[in-house]
Amino acid sequence: MRIRTAGVVAVLGLALAASGCGGSGSDKPAAKESATKATGGKLVIWADDKRTAALKPFADEFGKENGVTVEVQAVSKDLQTNFVTASQQGSGPDVVVGAHDWIGNLVQNGAIDPVQLAAEQKSAFNETAIKAVTFNGQLYGVPYATENVALIRNTELAPEAPKTIEELVQTGKKLKAEKKASEILCLQSGQNGDAYHIYPLYTSGGGYLFGTAANGDYDPKDLGVGKPESIAAFQKIAKLGEKGDGALKRSITGENSIATFTGKKCAFLVSGPWAIADAKKANIKYDISPVPGFAGGKEAQPFVGVQAFYVAAKGKNKALAQEFVTNYVTKPELAVALYQAEPRPPALTAAFDQVKGEDPDLAKFQEAGKNGQVLPAIPAMAAIWDPFGKAEAAIIGGADPAKTITAAGKTIAGQIK
C-alpha cells in the first residue's frame, strides 16, 4: 500500500498556493474564521499509534498558523469501525487517517467528504496512489504512503531471486533436505487464510476478484471468485499446499511468518515494508524482489494499498479540515516524518525521492508493486475477505479446489447487495 530539492520547493509552492476549501483566495480566511468560532477553535485528528507522534509537530504548527488548537488522538483498535460509529453519533473527529480500501464503506455510510486538490497537486503524487483514493470519479483522500508485498529473501540461503514459484519451491526443498531450513516458504495463511498475501499467486494462476467497468472502476456485479479462472488458480495453489509440495501451510500465520524468516528457518518471506525492521534487527542479509508467479502463468500481481487522510463529513470544523489535508498533508516534510515513523514508500514523489537514497529497499518494494492491482475500495470488497480466506486455508489443507472456491463464490455473491 509509498515517492529533488527543487521538487520540494515546487510542491511546497503549490501546496501554499492551492485552496483546500474551494472558492477564491479572498474568501478562505472568512471560512476559517467562521469554522473556528463555531467550534471554539479545535481541530481533531484521529490516527493510529504509530502515526500520532509523527503528526503532532505538524498539527501544532498548523494550529499556530491558523489560531486554533489541534488535537491528534490515537485510536489503537478498530479505527474504521470507531470512526463510522462516532460519525453517526456526531462525536467523531474532523480528520481521520486510514487505509484507502475503507473509502467505499465510509462513503456508503456518509462519513467522509470529497477533498479538493488542484491538478498540479495531484500530479505531485504517485499515480497509483491518486487512483486508489478516487471513488465514483471523486477524490476522497489525500494519500501519503503506498504498500505492497514482495519476496524478501535470505541471500545467505538463497543467493539468486527465483524467476518462478516452482524454482522457489525447488530451492526451498533443497535447503530443507540439507537441513538449512525447516520451511520452504513463509507466506502467511493460518486457519482462516489471508487473501492479501496469497493474491499474487491467485492472479498468476489467472484468478480475479472483480472485473472492471468501462470507466476502469471495479464492478461488483462481475465477481471472479467461483468462476473457472479462480478454480484454475486454486488448483495451482493446491499443488503448493500441505498435500502437495508443502510450500504453503496453515501453520504459517500472521503471528509467526516474519519470526520464522528472521529465525533463519525459511529462506523466502512474502511480506511488506513492515517486515524489514525485524530482518535488520536479526542481522539477516536480505534482498527484495517481486513475488514470482507460476511457470507459464500470468504475472503475479500483489495488491497495492494506500494510506490517506480523510475529511469527516460530520466533523465540526470541515473548512479547516480541508485546509489541513490539502495544504499540509501535501508537504514533503510531513510525508517524510510519517515515513520515518513507519517506513513505507511515500506517495508524494518529492518525499519518495528525498528518502530513497537513505533506504534502497523503498525502490525495490515499489518495483515489486509496479504492476500490482489497487486493492478494491468498493463496499462489496468487505464480502470477499472471510469466505475467500477460509476457502484458501481449506484448499491449502487439501480440500477440493473446485468445490471449495465455488462455494465461497456463492457465499460472497449472497453477501453483495
VENLIN-V599781 format. One record per residue. RES is the residue in one small letter. PSI is psi in radians with two decimals (NA if undefined). Layout:
RES,PSI / RES,PSI
This chain:
m,NA / r,NA / i,NA / r,2.21 / t,-0.70 / a,-0.64 / g,-0.67 / v,-0.79 / v,-0.75 / a,-0.80 / v,-0.69 / l,-0.72 / g,-0.76 / l,-0.76 / a,-0.72 / l,-0.48 / a,-0.50 / a,2.62 / s,2.31 / g,-0.17 / c,-0.05 / g,3.00 / g,-3.13 / s,2.88 / g,-0.51 / s,-0.45 / d,-0.02 / k,-0.84 / p,-0.66 / a,-0.73 / a,-0.77 / k,-0.77 / e,-0.80 / s,-0.67 / a,-0.71 / t,-0.80 / k,-0.65 / a,-0.43 / t,0.13 / g,0.34 / g,0.80 / k,2.35 / l,2.21 / v,2.22 / i,2.30 / w,2.31 / a,3.02 / d,3.06 / d,-0.75 / k,-0.55 / r,-0.35 / t,-0.87 / a,-0.68 / a,-0.55 / l,-0.50 / k,-0.81 / p,-0.63 / f,-0.62 / a,-0.74 / d,-0.74 / e,-0.78 / f,-0.73 / g,-0.75 / k,-0.76 / e,-0.50 / n,0.07 / g,0.62 / v,2.89 / t,2.29 / v,2.15 / e,2.20 / v,1.97 / q,2.31 / a,2.25 / v,1.88 / s,-0.63 / k,2.61 / d,0.85 / l,-0.79 / q,-0.84 / t,-0.78 / n,-0.65 / f,-0.79 / v,-0.77 / t,-0.82 / a,-0.66 / s,-0.77 / q,-0.48 / q,-0.07 / g,0.37 / s,0.33 / g,-3.12 / p,-3.14 / d,-0.54 / v,2.45 / v,2.54 / v,2.21 / g,-3.05 / a,2.65 / h,-0.44 / d,0.05 / w,-0.35 / i,-0.84 / g,-0.79 / n,-0.75 / l,-0.70 / v,-0.77 / q,-0.60 / n,0.09 / g,0.55 / a,-0.34 / i,2.69 / d,2.71 / p,2.69 / v,2.70 / q,1.85 / l,2.39 / a,2.75 / a,-0.67 / e,-0.63 / q,-0.77 / k,-0.74 / s,-0.23 / a,-0.11 / f,2.72 / n,2.27 / e,-0.70 / t,-0.65 / a,-0.72 / i,-0.71 / k,-0.70 / a,-0.61 / v,0.18 / t,2.19 / f,2.26 / n,0.66 / g,0.05 / q,2.58 / l,2.12 / y,-0.09 / g,2.81 / v,1.97 / p,2.62 / y,-0.33 / a,2.66 / t,2.87 / e,2.54 / n,2.80 / v,2.79 / a,3.13 / l,2.03 / i,2.19 / r,2.32 / n,1.90 / t,-0.31 / e,-0.60 / l,-0.61 / a,1.56 / p,-0.58 / e,2.48 / a,2.27 / p,2.45 / k,-0.44 / t,2.86 / i,-0.54 / e,-0.68 / e,-0.67 / l,-0.80 / v,-0.74 / q,-0.78 / t,-0.76 / g,-0.70 / k,-0.68 / k,-0.74 / l,-0.65 / k,-0.78 / a,-0.59 / e,0.06 / k,0.51 / k,-0.20 / a,2.73 / s,-0.19 / e,2.61 / i,-0.76 / l,2.38 / c,1.60 / l,1.95 / q,2.39 / s,-1.07 / g,-3.04 / q,-0.34 / n,0.11 / g,3.11 / d,1.65 / a,-0.59 / y,-0.81 / h,-0.50 / i,-0.22 / y,-0.69 / p,-0.68 / l,-0.63 / y,-0.77 / t,-0.64 / s,-0.56 / g,-0.07 / g,0.01 / g,2.76 / y,2.80 / l,-1.00 / f,2.49 / g,3.14 / t,2.58 / a,3.09 / a,-0.54 / n,0.04 / g,-0.18 / d,2.67 / y,2.44 / d,1.88 / p,-0.31 / k,-0.29 / d,1.46 / l,2.15 / g,-0.35 / v,2.16 / g,-0.22 / k,2.86 / p,-0.62 / e,-0.68 / s,-0.59 / i,-0.80 / a,-0.71 / a,-0.78 / f,-0.38 / q,-0.64 / k,-0.73 / i,-0.67 / a,-0.61 / k,-0.34 / l,-0.13 / g,-2.90 / e,-0.49 / k,-0.01 / g,-2.07 / d,-0.33 / g,0.31 / a,-0.56 / l,2.22 / k,2.51 / r,-0.29 / s,-0.23 / i,2.01 / t,3.06 / g,-0.43 / e,-0.50 / n,-0.10 / s,-0.81 / i,-0.71 / a,-0.61 / t,-0.67 / f,-0.84 / t,-0.35 / g,0.13 / k,0.56 / k,-0.19 / c,2.63 / a,-0.33 / f,2.31 / l,2.26 / v,1.92 / s,-3.04 / g,-2.96 / p,-0.45 / w,-0.28 / a,-0.26 / i,-0.65 / a,-0.72 / d,-0.67 / a,-0.72 / k,-0.74 / k,-0.59 / a,0.06 / n,0.66 / i,2.28 / k,2.06 / y,2.87 / d,2.85 / i,2.32 / s,2.92 / p,2.60 / v,2.20 / p,2.59 / g,-3.06 / f,2.53 / a,2.21 / g,0.03 / g,-3.01 / k,2.96 / e,2.40 / a,2.09 / q,1.95 / p,2.81 / f,2.48 / v,2.10 / g,2.74 / v,2.43 / q,2.43 / a,2.90 / f,2.38 / y,2.61 / v,2.15 / a,2.26 / a,-0.48 / k,0.36 / g,2.74 / k,-0.20 / n,1.08 / k,-0.61 / a,-0.78 / l,-0.55 / a,-0.76 / q,-0.74 / e,-0.74 / f,-0.87 / v,-0.54 / t,-0.54 / n,-0.11 / y,-0.71 / v,-0.32 / t,0.10 / k,2.29 / p,-0.62 / e,-0.70 / l,-0.74 / a,-0.69 / v,-0.71 / a,-0.70 / l,-0.64 / y,-0.74 / q,-0.51 / a,-0.61 / e,1.88 / p,1.55 / r,2.52 / p,2.16 / p,2.47 / a,-0.41 / l,2.10 / t,-0.74 / a,-0.66 / a,-0.71 / f,-0.81 / d,-0.55 / q,-0.66 / v,-0.24 / k,-0.46 / g,-0.59 / e,-0.45 / d,1.56 / p,-0.30 / d,-0.55 / l,-0.83 / a,-0.61 / k,-0.70 / f,-0.72 / q,-0.69 / e,-0.70 / a,-0.45 / g,0.10 / k,-0.75 / n,0.42 / g,3.03 / q,2.32 / v,2.23 / l,2.16 / p,2.33 / a,0.09 / i,2.61 / p,-0.53 / a,-0.36 / m,-0.49 / a,-0.46 / a,-0.25 / i,-0.85 / w,-0.96 / d,-0.92 / p,-0.69 / f,-0.82 / g,-0.78 / k,-0.64 / a,-0.75 / e,-0.86 / a,-0.74 / a,-0.72 / i,-0.71 / i,-0.62 / g,-0.11 / g,0.03 / a,2.73 / d,2.11 / p,-0.80 / a,-0.87 / k,-0.72 / t,-0.81 / i,-0.47 / t,-0.78 / a,-0.72 / a,-0.72 / g,-0.70 / k,-0.71 / t,-0.82 / i,-0.80 / a,-0.64 / g,-0.44 / q,-0.31 / i,2.08 / k,NA
